[in-house]
Amino acid sequence: MKFNTPTSTALYAIEETIKAYRRLSQQNISAVVPKITVDQALILIIIDREDKTQSEIADLIFKDYASMTRIIKLMIEKKYLTKMIDEADRRKTKLKITTNGKSIIEQLKPVIQKNRAVALNNVSDEELEQMYKTLNKITQNCQIARK
């Protein structure tokens, strides 16, 4: 397959798709919960579902540790989260969702479902399965090349 410009590659299309989905998500999230970002919503959902450290969450949402620290600080100021010393290992901290944070998660559940439905409209299960396989191959190729 020949590409005339960098913007006509599959990798550009992936980036464009991610940005379009994030814009749609942010627009719909902001309509329900003003002043919360897609990343902050993701962090709330991850903390609610899994016991992850701040650095593990940063990896999951593709943020560097400094950016993650700033986001968490903001979320604490907005009273979405609290940060406590981990009793099992006092060198670590634990993030806990506040009542306000839990309320936001509940408000956003239908928005997230709607965003996914809109984005995946007219995409068959077979197409989704093939896309996952292809994206996983690309990811593996990149990871192997970094070693």
Helices and strands as residue ranges (DSSP letters): G 6-8, H 10-32, H 38-49, H 54-60, H 65-77, E 81-85, E 93-97, H 99-119, H 125-146
